[in-house]
Amino acid sequence: MKKDSYGYLVPFSSSNYSNVKVEFGDGRSSSSMYGSIYALSSGSTYYADSVNLPAGTYRSADLDRPATLSTGSGICALSGDAVIDNVYLSASSGGTTHGDGSAGIVANGHILIMGAGITSNGNKENIDSNNPLGPQIIGGSTFGTLYGTAIKDIVFGATDLEGNGKSLTVNIATCVIIHSGIYYNVVAGSVGQNIGTSYSPASTYLVMKGGTVLDTLIGGNGSSGVVYGSSSLNSESEKELQGGTFVYMLGADLPGDDYEDYTTGYDQYRDDRGKYLLKESSILEGGSSNTNVWGSTHVFLSDDTTVFDVQAGGRRGGTECSFTYLEITGSAVVRHIACGTITDGNSGSTNNAHGVRVVVDGDAKVATLCGGGYDTWSAPESPSTTEGTIDVEVYGGIVGYVYGGGFRGSLGTTYTSVYVNVYVVGGKILNDVYGGGRGGIEKILHYSTGTKSASGPGFNDSTGKSYIYGDVNVQIGHDPEKFVGRTAVVYGNVYGGGESVPLMKSYVVGGTAYSFGTQNSEVAAVYGTTSVSVLPGADIGGSVYGSGRGISYDSAGNISAEDNVEYSTMYLISYSGSSFSPKNVAWMSSNSIPGTATYYSNSEMGSIFTDFAMVRGPSSDSDPVSSVTVSGGSIKGDVCGGSAYGITTQNTIGSNVICSVEISAGEVGGSVYGGGVGVAGKTSVYGSTSVSMTGGAVRGSVFGGAYYGVIEYDAEVIMTGGQVYGSIYGGGYGSNGKVAVNGTRKVNLKDVNIGENIYGGSALGDDGSASTNKSDSYIIIDSGVSIDGSIYGGGFQGHTHGCTHVYIGYRTDSTNDVSSATPISDGNGEVIRISGSVYAGGDVGTLSDDSTAYTSSLVHNGGNVWINGESLSLSISGSISQRQLVSDRREHQHSYCAFQQSVSHGRYPSCRYRPHIRFVPDS
């Protein structure tokens, strides 16, 4: 190494070393980071590819005419703490892709500050490992283990569910702070070496206040080498309050590829975006690329930083972290996906993260937020997390989609399960919230025209897997005493399960047609239980489903145009008019002409799609498999205990309730269904369904069954409070000529107000089958009930293949067992008011003057009406009849009305078979 005129080392290998002016402040005679200034001659190039830089500050002598600092293809190593600013940075090689190579500026555990004014002479160059625009930065070492040398206090920007902040103190082994510059890769840790030991834990520390990373930013180690941030890999119980890796992004930029950035207008947001060409989007990983992090990863995105993809865990399937933590606050923007574990698909059974916490707050914007991994490039063979708890928390900001599971990636195994929680406490969700994962198209590399540059082994799989083995909980809203003034706004729907996508048949772009292989049928399935809780502070613009979202078809059996766009595009945040907003970008394009996707039709796939977004619960659990609880807030759409098109079942099928809805407060703008949506005539719930209501208001109607799908066993509606402005149906809505409920329907009402009618059966669908005639219905009217319409033992135009039972002034025991129904004897004058009539049969609806009379029998095994007025103030304004299109197939007396003489009604009870009417006298 050369010496300057003062005899001090000049740390450069070029012949112009004499142009370096060295100054020492305050009479120092040795090097120090701020006290030794190395002024580089303007216009000169300094080659630092095989040197050791002593402590000091390195900058151009003339800030208007910066010098060039080149690392070539070698290593510029620090031997002391250093500041580099106001220079051109260049490199002829950035090591290998994704931060695995040993090249660039290596800090060796010393403090490295890349200051202001660092630029690059980019001129629309194609960037890869052999032509990086800027060098690679490595905070750790390339030749030995680093130990902790400084104590650092860590403060978290976001609160927890209790409204509390968190902090901890750690021992750090690396410290890199970047203010400006363009870099190929940035590695906070080492490459091929360890950070700390299990006996002497140490952490990595990286802050980017500015600058750009073109390939990969790594919070842990590149290549091999373990980060020992904790004394054990099994330290997930400490969650984020332990050492490991710490990455702070406070104004930096990680771009997408050329096609993604230009299509979304991002090149207008970052002035230096035009300096380089990228075929692959960049990524931020909180963990290590190939190895483990003992302890927790910590990724903090804030201020005006923008990243394309970010994951809290490592990159590849073999990495493992005790815990991963991702916090997105301030005005940070994640333009594509933020996920809690890894990106590259897992081909083994490694538990990539033993626990996950992902938090969004402030004014941040995130296109898609996932608790699990973004399974890309490799085929989605194995889960990225096999056990532990995954928490996704949104307190503020704007998020496009929220998933508790992964995008294409899966969680849990048949032997080990996970627990997934999604909490939306505040902020705005522009589309939907899912407790499960999402199927979707694979990541590819693009040419600037939008055509495919390269793809991985997973390209042939157009759906991924995205299943979850474990229980899933979704909560919208909050405790108003803990989070004053926050509103959780969801413009779309809320699902307890996952979002499936159909199988892509072909994708045509620029005259090239791509075809796809056979995919797995468990896309976005949940093997466990799912639940959704809607609390005060929730404002949901769509509907709420206890299970997931399966595949829906139009009347011709094809995927709708709207769904096709969602399934076959990338959801990216774009920049336009000085603001950020999301848009759907074609997966591939050819000179601005988007590609077109074709999906298999319903007739081509048969019944395979019924397994997509399925929820399958355990056989031994007495709790519902899929449930929705509403205790406050506002829901403008419907509430369904089951799924939208997927099925809900359990390992051992039986009559126990597996789909339920409970409402105690809040308002539902649409209707409520104990089941899901489903397909007419197809089973959507392999079990029973239940709706219970103790308060709140429903603007539509309440159905014990599903919208269209079949309930294989029983359906019930139990209400002991609240207001329903529409009607009550013991069954489902259904479709003409299709079965809605195969089992028994029960309606049990007390202390409620009903705006229209009460039906024991379904609306349009049929209940039961003609071969058995055992699908009975029960209506029990307890005290405090006000009904503005009529009561029908059967359904509305749907057929009841069974017997109807209507009990007015009766009460069941605490189990709501209809066999326990007995006359109320201690009513103390409580009111039962029925403004219409009471029928044992069904309702034919309103007939116009020119319509044909409805003469078919709707109830096919007789009906009973029991009315008790003892100790009650009971008023029936219309007629009372055990006949309304009822057919009695039994030889002996079956259909009859029995009522107390103290009943007040509009006119004498009308029953066609007068001998079967029995008056029960007052006792």
Buried (B, 14 or more C-beta within 10 A) or exposed (E): EBEBEEEBBBBBBBEBBEBBBBEBEEEEEEBBBEBBBBBBBBEBBBBBBEBBBBBBBBBBBBEEEBBBBBBBBBBBBBBBBBBBBBBBBBBBBBBBBBBBBBBBBBBBBBBBBBBBBBBBEBEEBEBBBEBBBBBBBBBBBBEEBBBBBBEBEBEBBBBBBEBEEBEBEBBBBBBBBBBBBBBBBBBBBBBBBBBBBEEEBBBBBBBBBBBBBBBBBBBBBBBBBBBBBBBBBEBBEBBBBBBBBBBBBBBBBBBBBBBBBBBBBBBBBBEBBBBBBBBBBBBBBBBBBBBBBBBBBBBBBBBBBBBBBBBBBBBBBBBBBBBBBBBBBBBBBBBBBBBBBBBBBBBEEBBBBBBBBBBBBBBBBBBBBBBBBBBBBBBBBBBBBBBBBBBBBBBBBBBBBBBBBBBBBBBBBEEBBBBBBBBBBBBBBBBBBBBBBBBBBBBBBBBBBBBBBEBBEBBBBBBBBBBBBBBBBBBBBBBEEEBEEBBBBBBBBBBBBBBBBBBBBBBBBBEEEBEBEEBBBBBBBBBBBBBBBBBBBBBBBBBBBBBBBBBBBEEEEBBEEEBBEBBBBBBBBBBEEEEBBBBBBBBBBBEEEBBBBBBBBBEEBEEBBBBBBBBBBBEEBEBBBBBBBBBBBBBBBBBBBBBBBBBBBBEEEEEBBBBBBBBBBBBBBBBBBBBBBBBBBBBBBBBBBBBBBBBBBBBBBBBBBBBBBBBBBBBBBBBBBBBBBBBBBBBBBBBEEBBBBBBBBBBBBBBBBBBBBBBBBBBBBBBBBEEEBBBBBBBBBBBBBBBBBBBBBBBBBBBBBBBBBBBBBBBBEEEBEBEEBEBBEEBEEBEBBBBBBBBBBBBBEEEEEEEEEEEEBBBBBBBBBBBBBBBBBBBBBBBBBBBBBBBBEEEEEBBBBBBBEBBEBBEEBBBEBEEBBEEBEEE
